Amino acid sequence: MKIEQIYTGCLAQGAYYIESEGEAAIIDPLRETAPYIEKAERNNAKIKYIFETHFHADFVSGHVDLAKKTGATIVYGPGAKTNYDIHEGTDGETFEIGKVKIKILHTPGHTPESTTYLLIDEAGKNHAIFSGDTLFIGDVGRPDLAIKSDVTQEDLAGLLFDSLRNKIMPLENEVIVYPAHGAGSACGKNMSKETYDTLGHQKEVNYALQEMSKDEFVTKVLDGLTKPPQYFAKNAKMNKEGYDSFDDVMKKGAVPLSSETFEEIANSEGALILDTRPAQVFNKGFIPNSIFIGIDGSFASWVGTLITDIKQPILIVSDEGREEEVVMRLSRVGYDNSLGFLEGGIEAWKNAGKEIDSITSISAEELAKRKIDNADLNIMDVRKPTEYQSEHVVGADNQPLDYVNEHMQEIDKDKTYYLHCAGGYRSMIMASILKARGYENLIDVIGGFKAISETSIDKTAYVCPSTL
């Protein structure tokens, strides 16, 4: 028996490859199917099943393409209805993969169809659970993503309580927990950086598995939840209804375009120009009205949070050799309408005599000097509210990047703003968005609050985020 966790850090997502006696199963695959197919081929194994723990909201799964390419059966738990062929499993149903078995444990709560898959080894012993978004390391799945007119988040939280107590907690302590996500995912609020653990240890340390009433559980699980990113519902819909072939998306999006063609398409298609280079490279010269979201940060989640039209035509500016990576990572969250990339990058654009814009960046030390000369500087902190409440520059205004589209009218175009986040990534995204909307008086602080905290600038007393 072979179990491999295939963890993708930018999405904080875990897919799984299980193999026995030449047969394999994939659990919660990402959009690109080649890694799973190639892995099975290297091991002389045939992919027999693709198990989906639920309709994912934070990424588009590769299950539909993978099934078409391999002939594998897509398996969902009870209650899953799709626009493509699946096997809708029943609670307790088992599937054989070589000499091991996978058993369905229907665990509604995160979503109604949420399912945990129990792996039973060659000796008939319970070995591991693939818990999807039902049970994380240190947390449980948020129950507010599948609410409907007749199902509330309180209803789903109550179902989650029952699922954990009746289906998962009775399992042996040595059973390994393999979740779908880790720290950094918006599918939970308190996830550990660890990507697996024993169930016994989780029973000791996970707040949601402690002794409490159902009402207490519901209160704890719902406390502190923030509004889910707008793309979640759209990704869940794609996972339920199907989507364009990943190969077709890549073929359309990974197309080199001359500066002239790039500009023509931007104008004729109303395309958004997405610049994915490093922040302190982007700021020195970029195409006017382009938006910065760096490929080396939490790229996919910020694309999904900030680009509200999932069908938005997108043109790409990137470092040379990373163009296909950008198209692929856009597709992971359902942004399939990439129309090509700027061949030769920003240098080709400059050499063609095209217009260039820029954003001023200063060091935290320079900010401190300016603050001495002018105590009333407008400092804009674009971190999340909990980060801001934990510790911030005295007098700074909190304008979280997450909500820039809703609250932009609160920002005065006539004022000069000094923008910062935690380390410099989000503030440059914010600056680029504001710049594209006509805000000119913007200064980015390099290194963000981490750098600011090392200066003499007055800051509030630190409050541990767990107490907020």
C-alpha positions as CSV (number, residue, x, y, z in Angstrom):
1,M,0.0,0.0,0.0
2,K,1.3,3.5,-0.9
3,I,-0.1,6.8,0.3
4,E,1.2,10.1,-1.0
5,Q,0.1,13.5,0.0
6,I,0.5,16.0,-2.8
7,Y,0.4,19.4,-1.1
8,T,0.1,22.7,-2.9
9,G,1.3,25.5,-0.7
10,C,-0.3,28.5,-2.6
11,L,-3.7,26.9,-2.1
12,A,-2.9,25.2,1.2
13,Q,-4.5,22.1,-0.4
14,G,-3.8,18.4,-0.1
15,A,-4.6,15.9,-2.8
16,Y,-3.9,12.2,-2.2
17,Y,-2.6,9.3,-4.3
18,I,-3.4,5.8,-2.9
19,E,-2.1,2.7,-4.6
20,S,-2.2,-1.1,-4.0
21,E,-1.5,-4.0,-6.3
22,G,-1.4,-1.9,-9.5
23,E,-4.6,0.0,-8.8
24,A,-4.8,3.6,-7.7
25,A,-7.2,6.2,-6.4
26,I,-6.9,10.0,-6.3
27,I,-8.6,12.1,-3.7
28,D,-9.5,15.7,-4.3
29,P,-7.2,16.3,-7.4
30,L,-6.2,19.8,-8.5
31,R,-7.2,21.1,-12.0
32,E,-4.0,19.9,-13.8
33,T,-4.2,16.1,-14.3
34,A,-0.8,15.3,-15.7
35,P,1.0,14.8,-12.3
36,Y,-1.5,12.1,-11.3
37,I,-1.5,10.3,-14.6
38,E,2.3,10.4,-14.8
39,K,2.6,9.2,-11.2
40,A,0.4,6.2,-11.9
41,E,2.2,5.4,-15.2
42,R,5.6,5.4,-13.4
43,N,4.2,2.9,-10.9
44,N,2.6,0.8,-13.6
45,A,-0.7,1.4,-11.9
46,K,-4.2,2.2,-13.3
47,I,-6.3,5.0,-11.7
48,K,-9.5,3.3,-10.8
49,Y,-11.4,5.8,-8.7
50,I,-11.4,9.6,-8.1
51,F,-12.9,10.4,-4.7
52,E,-14.3,13.9,-4.0
53,T,-14.9,14.8,-0.4
54,H,-17.4,17.6,-1.4
55,F,-18.0,20.3,-3.9
56,H,-14.9,22.4,-3.3
57,A,-15.4,26.1,-3.1
58,D,-11.8,27.4,-3.0
59,F,-10.4,25.6,-6.1
60,V,-11.6,23.8,-9.3
61,S,-11.0,20.1,-9.0
62,G,-9.4,18.1,-11.8
63,H,-11.9,15.2,-11.4
64,V,-13.8,15.7,-14.6
65,D,-10.8,15.9,-16.9
66,L,-9.0,13.1,-15.0
67,A,-12.0,10.8,-15.4
68,K,-12.2,11.5,-19.2
69,K,-8.5,10.7,-19.6
70,T,-8.2,7.6,-17.4
71,G,-11.7,6.1,-17.4
72,A,-11.7,6.2,-13.6
73,T,-15.0,6.5,-11.8
74,I,-15.8,9.8,-9.9
75,V,-17.2,9.0,-6.5
76,Y,-19.1,11.5,-4.3
77,G,-20.9,10.9,-1.1
78,P,-24.7,10.9,-0.5
79,G,-26.6,13.8,-1.8
80,A,-24.2,14.9,-4.5
81,K,-26.0,15.8,-7.7
82,T,-23.9,16.8,-10.7
83,N,-24.2,17.5,-14.5
84,Y,-21.7,14.8,-15.4
85,D,-21.5,11.1,-14.6
86,I,-20.6,10.1,-11.1
87,H,-21.1,7.3,-8.6
88,E,-23.1,8.7,-5.8
89,G,-22.0,6.6,-2.9
90,T,-24.0,5.5,0.1
91,D,-23.0,5.7,3.8
92,G,-20.9,2.7,4.7
93,E,-20.2,1.7,1.1
94,T,-16.7,0.3,0.4
95,F,-14.5,0.3,-2.7
96,E,-11.6,-2.0,-3.4
97,I,-8.2,-0.7,-4.6
98,G,-5.9,-3.7,-4.9
99,K,-5.8,-5.2,-1.4
100,V,-7.0,-2.1,0.4
101,K,-10.5,-0.7,0.8
102,I,-12.0,2.8,1.1
103,K,-15.2,3.2,3.0
104,I,-17.6,6.1,2.8
105,L,-18.4,7.9,6.0
106,H,-21.0,10.5,5.2
107,T,-20.1,13.5,7.4
108,P,-22.3,16.5,6.5
109,G,-21.7,19.8,8.1
110,H,-19.2,21.7,6.0
111,T,-21.6,21.0,3.2
112,P,-24.5,18.6,3.0
113,E,-22.7,16.1,0.8
114,S,-19.4,16.3,2.7
115,T,-17.8,12.8,3.0
116,T,-14.9,11.4,4.9
117,Y,-13.1,8.4,3.3
118,L,-11.8,5.7,5.6
119,L,-8.8,3.7,4.3
120,I,-8.7,0.1,5.5
121,D,-5.4,-1.6,5.0
122,E,-4.5,-5.1,3.8
123,A,-5.0,-6.6,7.2
124,G,-8.5,-5.1,7.6
125,K,-7.3,-2.4,10.0
126,N,-8.5,1.2,9.9
127,H,-5.4,3.1,8.8
128,A,-6.4,6.7,7.8
129,I,-9.2,9.1,7.1
130,F,-9.2,11.6,4.2
131,S,-11.4,14.1,5.9
132,G,-11.8,16.8,3.3
133,D,-13.1,20.0,4.9
134,T,-14.8,18.1,7.7
135,L,-11.8,17.8,10.0
136,F,-8.7,19.9,9.7
137,I,-5.5,19.8,11.8
138,G,-6.5,22.1,14.7
139,D,-9.9,23.1,13.3
140,V,-13.0,22.0,11.4
141,G,-14.6,23.2,8.2
142,R,-16.7,26.4,8.2
143,P,-20.4,25.6,7.9
144,D,-21.5,28.8,6.2
145,L,-20.6,28.0,2.5
146,A,-23.6,25.9,1.5
147,I,-26.5,27.7,3.3
148,K,-29.8,27.9,1.4
149,S,-33.2,29.2,2.2
150,D,-34.1,26.1,4.1
151,V,-30.6,25.3,5.5
152,T,-28.9,27.8,7.8
153,Q,-25.3,27.9,9.0
154,E,-26.5,26.9,12.4
155,D,-28.2,23.8,10.9
156,L,-25.0,22.8,9.1
157,A,-22.9,23.4,12.3
158,G,-25.2,21.1,14.2
159,L,-24.8,18.4,11.5
160,L,-21.0,18.9,11.7
161,F,-21.2,18.3,15.5
162,D,-23.0,15.0,14.9
163,S,-20.7,13.9,12.1
164,L,-17.6,14.4,14.2
165,R,-19.1,12.7,17.3
166,N,-20.8,9.8,15.6
167,K,-18.5,9.0,12.6
168,I,-15.0,10.3,13.2
169,M,-14.3,10.4,17.0
170,P,-15.2,6.8,17.6
171,L,-12.4,5.7,15.3
172,E,-9.1,4.4,16.8
173,N,-6.6,7.0,18.1
174,E,-3.9,5.8,15.8
175,V,-5.9,6.5,12.7
176,I,-4.1,9.2,10.6
177,V,-6.0,12.3,9.6
178,Y,-5.3,13.6,6.1
179,P,-7.3,16.8,5.6
180,A,-7.9,18.7,2.3
181,H,-6.4,22.0,3.6
182,G,-3.9,23.5,6.0
183,A,-2.9,26.9,7.4
184,G,-3.6,29.7,4.9
185,S,-6.9,28.3,3.5
186,A,-10.1,30.3,3.9
187,C,-12.0,27.1,4.5
188,G,-11.4,27.3,8.2
189,K,-10.2,29.8,10.8
190,N,-7.6,28.1,13.1
191,M,-5.8,25.5,10.9
192,S,-2.4,24.2,11.9
193,K,0.7,24.4,9.7
194,E,0.9,20.6,10.0
195,T,-0.7,18.8,7.1
196,Y,-1.6,15.5,8.9
197,D,-1.8,14.1,12.4
198,T,-3.1,11.2,14.4
199,L,-6.8,11.3,15.4
200,G,-5.8,10.7,19.0
201,H,-3.7,13.8,19.1
202,Q,-6.5,15.9,17.5
203,K,-8.9,14.6,20.2
204,E,-6.5,16.2,22.7
205,V,-5.7,19.5,21.0
206,N,-8.4,20.4,18.5
207,Y,-10.9,22.7,20.2
208,A,-13.8,21.3,18.2
209,L,-13.3,17.8,19.5
210,Q,-13.4,18.7,23.1
211,E,-16.3,17.8,25.5
212,M,-19.2,20.3,24.9
213,S,-22.8,20.5,24.1
214,K,-24.1,20.9,20.5
215,D,-25.1,24.5,21.3
216,E,-21.7,25.3,22.6
217,F,-20.1,23.7,19.5
218,V,-22.3,25.7,17.1
219,T,-21.3,29.0,18.9
220,K,-17.6,28.2,18.9
221,V,-17.5,27.1,15.2
222,L,-19.5,30.1,14.0
223,D,-17.6,32.6,16.1
224,G,-15.1,34.8,14.2
225,L,-16.0,33.7,10.7
226,T,-15.4,36.3,8.1
227,K,-17.2,36.7,4.8
228,P,-16.0,34.0,2.4
229,P,-14.3,35.2,-0.8
230,Q,-16.7,36.0,-3.6
231,Y,-15.3,33.3,-5.9
232,F,-16.1,30.4,-3.5
233,A,-19.7,30.0,-4.8
234,K,-18.5,30.2,-8.4
235,N,-15.9,27.5,-7.9
236,A,-18.4,25.2,-6.2
237,K,-20.8,25.7,-9.1
238,M,-18.1,24.7,-11.6
239,N,-17.2,21.6,-9.6
240,K,-20.8,20.6,-9.5
241,E,-21.7,21.4,-13.1
242,G,-18.5,20.8,-15.0
243,Y,-16.0,23.1,-16.8
244,D,-13.9,23.6,-19.9
245,S,-11.0,21.2,-20.5
246,F,-7.8,22.2,-18.8
247,D,-5.9,21.5,-21.9
248,D,-8.1,23.9,-23.9
249,V,-7.7,26.6,-21.2
250,M,-3.9,26.3,-21.4
251,K,-3.9,26.3,-25.2
252,K,-5.9,29.5,-25.3
253,G,-4.1,31.3,-22.5
254,A,-0.4,30.5,-23.0
255,V,-0.2,32.4,-26.3
256,P,2.7,34.9,-26.8
257,L,1.5,38.3,-28.0
258,S,3.4,41.2,-29.5
259,S,3.1,44.5,-27.8
260,E,0.8,45.8,-30.6
261,T,-1.5,42.7,-30.4
262,F,-1.5,42.8,-26.7
263,E,-2.6,46.4,-26.7
264,E,-5.3,45.8,-29.3
265,I,-6.8,42.8,-27.4
266,A,-6.7,44.8,-24.2
267,N,-8.8,47.5,-25.8
268,S,-11.1,45.4,-28.0
269,E,-11.9,42.7,-25.3
270,G,-11.9,44.9,-22.3
271,A,-9.2,42.6,-20.9
272,L,-7.7,43.1,-17.4
273,I,-3.9,43.3,-17.5
274,L,-2.6,41.2,-14.7
275,D,1.1,41.7,-13.8
276,T,2.6,38.9,-11.7
277,R,6.2,40.0,-11.3
278,P,7.7,40.8,-7.9
279,A,6.2,43.8,-6.1
280,Q,9.5,45.8,-6.1
281,V,10.0,45.1,-9.8
282,F,6.4,45.9,-10.8
283,N,6.4,49.3,-9.1
284,K,9.3,50.6,-11.2
285,G,7.5,50.2,-14.5
286,F,4.2,48.7,-15.5
287,I,1.5,49.1,-18.2
288,P,-0.9,51.8,-17.1
289,N,-4.1,50.4,-15.5
290,S,-2.6,47.0,-15.0
291,I,-3.2,45.2,-11.6
292,F,-0.4,43.6,-9.6
293,I,-0.9,40.2,-8.0
294,G,2.5,38.5,-7.6
295,I,2.8,34.9,-8.6
296,D,5.1,34.2,-5.6
297,G,2.5,35.2,-3.0
298,S,-1.0,33.9,-2.3
299,F,-1.8,34.4,-5.9
300,A,-4.8,32.3,-6.6
301,S,-6.8,33.3,-3.5
302,W,-6.2,37.0,-4.2
303,V,-7.2,36.7,-7.8
304,G,-10.4,35.0,-6.6
305,T,-11.0,37.6,-3.9
306,L,-10.4,40.7,-6.0
307,I,-11.4,39.9,-9.6
308,T,-15.1,39.7,-9.2
309,D,-16.0,38.4,-12.8
310,I,-14.7,34.8,-13.1
311,K,-15.1,35.1,-16.9
312,Q,-13.1,38.3,-17.0
313,P,-10.7,38.3,-20.1
314,I,-7.2,38.5,-18.7
315,L,-3.9,39.4,-20.3
316,I,-0.7,38.4,-18.5
317,V,2.6,40.2,-17.8
318,S,5.1,37.9,-16.1
319,D,8.7,37.0,-15.7
320,E,10.0,35.1,-18.7
321,G,9.4,31.4,-18.5
322,R,6.5,31.6,-16.0
323,E,3.7,32.4,-18.4
324,E,2.2,28.9,-18.4
325,E,2.4,28.7,-14.7
326,V,0.3,31.8,-14.4
327,V,-2.3,30.5,-16.8
328,M,-2.4,27.2,-14.8
329,R,-2.7,28.9,-11.4
330,L,-5.5,31.1,-12.7
331,S,-7.4,28.0,-13.9
332,R,-7.1,26.4,-10.5
333,V,-9.6,28.9,-9.2
334,G,-11.7,28.9,-12.3
335,Y,-10.3,32.0,-14.2
336,D,-10.2,30.3,-17.6
337,N,-10.4,33.3,-19.8
338,S,-6.7,34.1,-20.2
339,L,-6.1,35.5,-23.7
340,G,-2.3,35.4,-23.9
341,F,0.8,37.0,-22.4
342,L,3.1,39.8,-23.4
343,E,6.0,38.3,-25.4
344,G,9.3,39.7,-24.2
345,G,7.7,41.1,-21.0
346,I,7.7,44.7,-20.0
347,E,11.1,45.3,-21.8
348,A,9.4,44.6,-25.1
349,W,6.6,47.0,-24.2
350,K,9.1,49.8,-23.4
351,N,11.1,49.0,-26.6
352,A,7.9,49.4,-28.6
353,G,7.7,53.0,-27.2
354,K,4.5,52.3,-25.2
355,E,3.5,54.2,-22.1
356,I,4.8,53.1,-18.7
357,D,3.5,54.0,-15.2
358,S,5.1,53.5,-11.8
359,I,4.3,53.6,-8.0
360,T,6.7,55.2,-5.5
361,S,8.0,52.9,-2.7
362,I,10.0,54.1,0.4
363,S,11.6,52.3,3.2
364,A,10.2,52.1,6.7
365,E,13.0,54.3,7.9
366,E,12.1,57.0,5.4
367,L,8.5,56.8,6.6
368,A,9.7,57.3,10.2
369,K,11.6,60.4,9.1
370,R,8.6,61.8,7.3
371,K,6.4,61.1,10.3
372,I,8.7,63.2,12.5
373,D,8.3,66.1,10.1
374,N,4.5,65.6,9.7
375,A,2.7,63.7,12.4
376,D,-0.5,63.7,10.5
377,L,0.6,61.5,7.6
378,N,-2.2,59.3,6.2
379,I,-1.1,55.8,6.9
380,M,-3.3,53.1,5.3
381,D,-3.0,49.6,6.8
382,V,-4.4,47.1,4.3
383,R,-4.1,44.1,6.6
384,K,-7.0,42.1,7.8
385,P,-8.9,43.6,10.8
386,T,-7.6,41.0,13.2
387,E,-4.0,41.8,12.2
388,Y,-4.7,45.5,12.6
389,Q,-6.4,45.0,16.0
390,S,-3.5,43.0,17.2
391,E,-1.0,45.8,16.7
392,H,-0.8,48.8,14.4
393,V,0.7,52.2,13.8
394,V,-1.0,54.8,16.1
395,G,-3.4,56.8,13.9
396,A,-3.3,54.4,10.9
397,D,-6.5,53.8,9.0
398,N,-7.5,50.2,8.4
399,Q,-8.6,49.6,4.8
400,P,-8.4,45.8,4.3
401,L,-7.4,44.7,0.8
402,D,-10.1,42.0,1.0
403,Y,-12.8,44.7,0.9
404,V,-11.3,47.3,-1.5
405,N,-14.0,46.9,-4.1
406,E,-16.7,47.6,-1.5
407,H,-15.1,50.5,0.3
408,M,-13.0,52.3,-2.3
409,Q,-15.4,55.3,-2.1
410,E,-14.1,55.9,1.5
411,I,-10.6,56.7,0.2
412,D,-10.0,60.4,-0.7
413,K,-8.3,61.0,-4.0
414,D,-7.0,64.3,-2.9
415,K,-5.0,62.9,0.0
416,T,-1.6,61.3,-0.1
417,Y,-1.6,57.8,1.4
418,Y,1.3,55.7,2.8
419,L,0.2,52.0,2.3
420,H,1.5,49.0,4.1
421,C,0.5,45.4,4.9
422,A,2.5,42.8,6.8
423,G,5.4,42.4,4.4
424,G,4.8,44.4,1.2
425,Y,2.8,42.0,-1.0
426,R,-0.8,43.1,-0.3
427,S,0.0,46.8,-0.1
428,M,1.4,46.7,-3.7
429,I,-1.8,45.0,-4.8
430,M,-3.9,47.7,-3.1
431,A,-1.7,50.4,-4.6
432,S,-2.1,49.0,-8.1
433,I,-5.9,48.7,-7.8
434,L,-6.2,52.3,-6.6
435,K,-3.8,53.6,-9.2
436,A,-5.9,51.9,-11.9
437,R,-9.0,53.6,-10.5
438,G,-7.5,57.1,-10.7
439,Y,-5.8,57.5,-7.3
440,E,-2.4,59.2,-7.9
441,N,-1.1,60.1,-4.4
442,L,0.1,56.7,-3.3
443,I,3.3,55.7,-1.6
444,D,4.1,52.0,-0.8
445,V,6.1,51.1,2.3
446,I,8.7,48.4,1.6
447,G,8.7,45.5,4.0
448,G,5.3,46.4,5.5
449,F,4.5,46.4,9.3
450,K,7.4,44.0,9.9
451,A,9.8,46.7,8.8
452,I,7.8,49.5,10.4
453,S,7.9,47.7,13.8
454,E,11.7,48.0,13.8
455,T,11.5,51.8,13.6
456,S,10.7,54.5,16.2
457,I,7.1,55.0,14.8
458,D,4.5,54.8,17.6
459,K,2.6,51.6,17.7
460,T,-0.3,50.3,19.8
461,A,0.3,47.7,22.5
462,Y,0.4,44.1,21.1
463,V,-2.7,42.0,21.7
464,C,-2.6,38.3,21.0
465,P,-4.9,37.5,18.0
466,S,-6.4,34.5,19.8
467,T,-7.9,36.8,22.4
468,L,-9.6,39.1,19.8
